[in-house]
Amino acid sequence: MRTMYDVQQLLKKYGTYVHLGKRIWDIELMSIELRNIYKNEMIDKPTFIKAQLVLKSEHRKEEKKEEESSK
């Protein structure tokens, strides 16, 4: 699991499709859905951690973009 696309594919396996129209919102909702899938023991801990790390990294990138565009 290395990209946001990989995380999207994982979520799709469980019937979760996320598209809110703004990338940072998509990332936040994907993180929530991922936590729910993990809490329901549908994925193992290493998969959960890898996916969360990808989402956190993407979230930081989006925050940085927004910060730079507001200057």
N, C-alpha and C positions, 0 to 999 in steps of 0.2 A: 504494500500500500504506500504509494508515493505521491499521488496527485489527487486533486479534488475530484477528478473524473473517477478514480478508483473508489473513492468514498461514495460518490453518487451511484456507482454500479452496485456497491454493497447494500446501500439503502433500497435500491430497486428490487433486490432479491426478496426484500420483506414488504414490498408493495408501497414504498415511500418515494414519492416523486416531489421534489421541491423546486418551485419557481415562483418567487414573489416579485421579481422584476428588478430588484436591486441586489447585487452580488453579496454585499455584506449581510443583508437580511437572510439570504439563502444560506450562507455559512452558519449563521446563528441558529436558524431553524434546523439545519442538518445536524448540528451539535446536540440540540435538544432531542431530536429523533433518535440519534445514535445512542444517547444515554438511556432512553426508554427501551431500546432494543437490548442493550446490555443488561439493564435492570431485570428484564424479563428472561434473562439467560439464553438469549437466542444467538449471541456471539460470545466468544471467549475474551478473556482480559487482554491478551496481547493484540488481538485484532482491534479491540476497542481503543487501546492506548495509541496504536499506530494511526488509526483514523482520526482520533482527537488531535494528535500532533500535527497532522496534515491540515486540519481545519483551523487550528490555532495559528499556524504559520500563514495560511491564506488570509485569515482575519487581520493579522498584523499588517500584511501587505496592503490590504484594502484600507485600513485605517491610515496608513502612511500616504496612500494616494489621495484620500480625502483631505488629509492635513495639508498636503502640498498644493492641492487645487484651491484651497480656501485662502491661500496666501496671496 
